Amino acid sequence: MFRTVTAAAVTLVAAAITSAAPPPDGNYLLSGVTPLGDSPSCILKLETTDGKQTASVLYAPKGTDMKVSGYTATDKSVTFTVQQFVTQPNGQKFQFVPSRFVGTPGADGKTVVGSGGADLRPTRMKLTATDATEFTRATTGGGPAAAAYKAVGELQQKAFPIQIKLQQEKDPAVKKELLKQLADARQEVTEKMPVLLREVVAKHPDSVAGAEAAMGLLRVPTTKLAAGEAQKLVGVIRKQGEVYGKRFVDGTERQLADILAPRTDVGDLGVKAIEPVVKAMKADAPAADRVATLQLYETALKNAGMTAKAKGVEAEIAKLETVLDEEYHKTVPPFKPDAFAGRKDSKANRAVVMELFTGAQCPPCVAADVAFDALGKSYGSKDLVLIQYHMHIPGPDPLTNKGTIARWDYYRERFPEGIRGTPSTLFNGTPKAGGGGGMANAEAKYGAYTNIINPLLEESTSVKLTGKATRTGDKVEIGVEYAGVPTAGEPKLRLLLVEDTVKYVGSNKLRFHHAVVRAMPGGAAGTALKAATGKQAVSVDVSQVRAELSKYLDDFAANERPFPTSARPLEMAKLQVIALVQDDATGEVLHAARFDVGPRGPQSE
């Protein structure tokens, strides 16, 4: 419904129902049609003056101001645009994106049924004649199907209050118990949700609730589907969707393609869903959109065993990728980073360590990631050591691994208020300047980061680190020497194997990622330093790292959620090693060094 629209302009398109005449004058309730019933948005008043029918907002909920413009009506369509303004209790006002409605009058003269929302995510909406002049926010008219679907929503929310308590709790013993409760609640949802959804589909297949339950079963990749079940569920979804018109049907088909293509248990159903989208794709469509669609198609083909056809699609993608890479390097970052002028204190020798938790499926991470990359152009590695950890937040990310998750858990335990989601940033082990934004906010984030980094670069440390890493084939030999480590606290040495540049395009559209952690040689827990001076040697087999990453990603896709595409960037051609000395008593990073992995001499810092 309009009060929830925050993205692109919404277009409502008529349903394929028998048309009669333009809607007569009177009051009409504009509602979203949901699994729980009709959710009202506003009441429109249609009236004719001098032979011309106009529309105005007769009623909108308290705190909401809605205006109608561009109203036209014929026996085939009703069109208008709604602009919504919302005033928060604190007086702050929000203006939503204008929403355009296009619907077809029904034969009964009392309804206009159509679809709303963005093209890829259409929503069911309708106009209904009413004598009312106001309404409550209550959802109405759902019937038995809505009652059945309500249980689905209640089960989905089972873990939410526990998560809130966990975030607020300080006592370690209570947190441990809450973690157990959270795990139990999630397990209950995993076990009971498919049962509930199947019940709704079986009892109410012709309802909105039945169609949404069917979509829910397909959407959860861990749901084990019986032979032929996927096809039946798709049939339920398509039949119910026809009521809301061609645009809704087209959008639903794209959603089905998104859901079915990554699944490995639906045969060629994913291919059949995505192929019409591929055929309808225009040659002059943006290259990024074409790549996204073709990658989905490639994934569906591979899952259906059509490898030869998948290779042809892969070649087409590669051509488009070259064009996109060139465009990206020319425009990102969208500002010129300043070169660091140098430390003011000649005795200052402590490196600043910036750790960024991010995700390739995370839109707000764009500003943080781009600013992070820009910092790499401003500072040398002796001054700033950059580290990027990828997480499955908010969606599956193939750059995530057990080591990055272990580091997330390490910091989450110490700073539950400072590390809540992606993007999160730490400087020398302390959370600062969290949050992100879109590409337009990248320069502001860059400025916020440099304002933290520059003062820290005037600090000194007694810790000294030198190291080297040599690679022969896939064998990497790492040697690190340390000195001046404080005996107080809980100092530990941690080693990180990072990839200088990784190309992977997630839903946030960033194409390249830098200083990406691939493994933590010696373990994420690190090695306790018992003496002020010492050394550590570790061997890494890159082929084994690849194999372990592949297994981890395979297991995640099978047991948690599938990845949006089949891409698994595991090249690991240009590697680096980062050595951290960190005080586990406080989480403070005391010093760090980065050195390239290469067949010849080391770079020591």
ABEGO torsion letter per residue (X at the ends): XAAABABBBBBBBBBBBBBABBBBBEBBBBBBBBAAEBBBABBBBBBBBGGBBBBBBABBBBGBBBBBBGBBBBAABBBBBBBBBBBBAAGBBBBBBBBBBBBBBBAAGABBBBBBEBAABBBBBBBBBBABABBBABBBGAEAAAAAAAAAAAAAAAAAAAAAAAAABABAAAAAAAAAAAAAAAAAAAAAAAAAAAAAAAABAABAAAAAAAAAAAABAABBBBBGAAAAAAAAAAAAAAAAEAAAAAAAAAAAAAAAAABAAAEAAAAAAAAAAAAABBAABBAAAAAAAAAAAAAAAAAAGBAAAAAAAAAAAAAAAAAAAAAAAAAOBABBBBBBAEBABAABABBBBBBBBBBAABAAAAAAAAAAAAAAAABBAAABBBBBBBBBOABBBAABBAAAAAAAAAAAAABAAABABOBBBBBGGBBBGBEBEBAAAAAAAAAAAAAAAAAAAABBBABBBBBBBBBBEABBBBBBBBBGBBABEBBBBBBBBBBABBBBBBAAGBABBBGBBABBBGEAAEBBBABABEBBBBBBBAAAAAAAAAAAAAAAAAABBBBABABBBAAGABBBBBBBBBBAAAGBBABBBBBBBBABBBBBX
